[in-house]
Amino acid sequence: MIKENLNTVETKIAAACVRAGRERADVMLIAVSKTKPVEMLTEAYDTGVRDFGENKAQEMCDKIPKLPADIRWHMIGHLQRNKVKYIIDQAALIHSVDTYRLAEEINIQAKKRGIIVPILVEVNIAGERSKFGASAEDAMLLVEEIAALENLRIKGLMTIAPYVVDAEENRPYFRKIKQLSVDITNKNIDNVSMEVLSMGMTGDYEVAIEEGATMVRVGTGIFGERSYKKSNE
């Protein structure tokens, strides 16, 4: 099932890239593996997937020793400051930095280990109360503040668009965050690049790619419906 699903997702990503006049290599597929057993991740790995997204620090740490070392792990869920130390040198990219205090803690832990940590600033582009992320209006200031932390590198922005039945409804949000990334780029802030736009999930990743996504986070489209049997951290 996973192999067939991945083939379908890959076909759709390639088609969206063609429509947008982009190269397929410009878009990274992140398999959102939260709540999924190691066996399913192994199946995806054997099909060629190397980038996996997890929501919880504990679950990521539990899975890492059980899977091949060349996997790139992405922390895509809300990260609590007291969990930073567990994933600081495990995550290839932290997508969900939404406050200066969180960035500050990542910087502290990065200094302790003598590493530079790549991050994305999470933007709540639709202003939904149920979601984390800086507002579109505050994102520029947050980027400028975080940029002063010497052991972090801001690589771009991440957003979680609203859940919609028709993906076209999210096109304006994707377009807005793309424009925000351009505005930030034009500021030429030290330690900041906007090479990454992490946006688009199972229901809307094709539209996200058309509007400039460089990373799409697909879970249900690869692994099927989520399982919530595992307890929270």
N, C-alpha and C positions, 0 to 999 in steps of 0.2 A: 504493500500500500504506500509506504513512504517513498519508495523509488518512483512509483507512478505519479504521486503527488508532486515530488520534486521536478519531474519532467514537465508537468503541467505548469508549475510556477516558473520554471526556467523559460518555457516557451512564451509565457505572458510577459516576463521581464524583457526578453529579447524583442518582442513585438512593440512594447512600450518604448524601448530605446530607439527603435527604427522610426516610430511616429514622431519622437522628439528630436530626431537627427543626432542622436548620441551613440557613443560606442558602448557595447555591452560591458566592456571592462570598466566603465565609469561607475557602475552600480554594484555594490556588494550586497549579497543576500545573507542576512543573519537569521539563522534558524532559531526561533524562540522556543527554548526547550524547558521552560519553567514547568514544574510539576510532572515532567515526563521521565520515565525510568531510563536508566543507563542503556538498556537494550535498544530502545528506540533511537537514542542518540548515536549508538554504535551503527545502527542501520543507516542513518543519515550520513554518518562519517564515511561509511563504506561506499556510499554513492558519490562522495566527493566534497561534502560540506565540511568546512574547517572553521566557520564562525558561528558560535552559539551564543544566544542571549539568555541571561538568567535574571530573575527579579529579586532573589533573596540571597544575601551573602552566605548564609549557612548552607543552602542547597548547592550553590556554586562550589563552595569548599568541599562539600561531600562528594561531588561528582568528579572534580578535577583529578584526584589520584586514580580514579577508576577508568579513565579514558586516555587516549594517546596524547603525548606531550606537545604535538604540533597544533593542537586546537587553540584558536584565539577566543578567549572568553570575554563577553561584553556584559557589563553590569547595566541593565536597562531599567531596573525598577528603582523605586524610591529608596535611597540609601540613608540609613540612620548614621549619625556621626560615630556612635559607639561600635559600629560594625566596620568602619573604614579600615581599621588595622588588619582585618582578616583578608581583605581582598585587594589591598593596595598594590601588592606586587604579583597579583594573580590575574587581574583584569587587563586585557589589551587596551581597553577603552572604557571609561566611565561615562555613560551617556546622560546621566540624570542629575547633574549638579545644578541645583535650583536656588541655592542661597550662598551668600558669602561665608557664613559660618561653616557650612559643609565644605566649601572649597578650602577654607582655612585649616580644617582638620585633615583634609587630604594632604595639604602642603606640609603640615607638621609631621605626619606619618611618612611622607615621601622623604623629608629631610633626614629622619631617623635611619632610613634605609639607603640614603644616598642615591635616590633615583629621581628621574623626571617623569611625571605622570600626565599622560594625555587625557583630556576631558572634553566633554561637550556641555554647553550650557542649555538646560532644559527651559523651553519657553511654552507657556500655556497660551498658545496663539488664539484660541477661541474664547479665552476667559471663563472657562468652566470651573465652577466652585468645587467640583468633585475631583479636580486634577491638581497635581503639583506643577510647579514651574513658575518662572518669572513672567510677569505680564509683558506683552509686546512693548509697552511704553517704558518699562523698567529694565528691559534686557540689555540695552546699550550700556547703561550705568553699571549693571552687574558685571558685564564683560570687562569694563574698564577697571573695576575694583579688583576682580579676580586676576587680571593680567599682571598686577603688581606682585603676585605671589610667585617667588622665583622657581619653585620646584613643580609648577604646573605649566602646561601648555594647552591653551584653548584651541581646539582643532575645528570647531564649528558649533552647530546648534542641533538640538533634538526637539521634536514635538510629538505629542500624541493628539491626533485630530479627534473630533467628536465621533461617536459611533453613529453611523448613518446607514440607511438601506441603499441609497443611491450615492456611490462614491463621488459623483460630480459635485455634490453639495460641499465636499471638502476642498475642491479645487481652489476656491478663494483663500482658504487658510494656508494651503501649501504655497500659493503664489505670494502671500503676505510674508511668510517666513523666509522665502527665498529673497525677497526684496530687503528684508531686515539683514540678511547675511551680506548682501551687497553693500548696504549702508555701513555696516560694521567694517567691512573690508576697506571701504573708502576712508575710514578714520586712520588707517595705518597704525594700529596699536601694537606696541611691542608684545611679543609672546602670544600673539593672536593671529590665527589664520582661519579662514572660513571655507576650508577645503571639504569639510564634511557637513552634509545635511541628512540627518537621520530622521526620516519621516516616511510614513506609509506602512500599513499593516495588512493583514490578509484581505480585508474588505476594500482597501483603497490604494494598494501599492502601485498599481498601474498609473493611476492619475498622479500619484506622488512623483513617480519617475518622470512623467511628462512635464512636471513643474520643477524638476531639478534635484530630486532626492539622489544622494550618493550611497546611502544605506537604507535598505528596507528591512523591516522586522516582521517576519512571517512565521506564525506558530500554527494556528489551526489549518492553514492551507497546506502545511507539510505533515503535521503529526495528527491531525484530526481534532475533535473537540477536547477542551481542557479537562483534566481530572483534578478535582479539589479534595481528594481524599487525604492528601498529606496535611498535617497540621502546619500552622504558621510557625515562623521562627519563635 
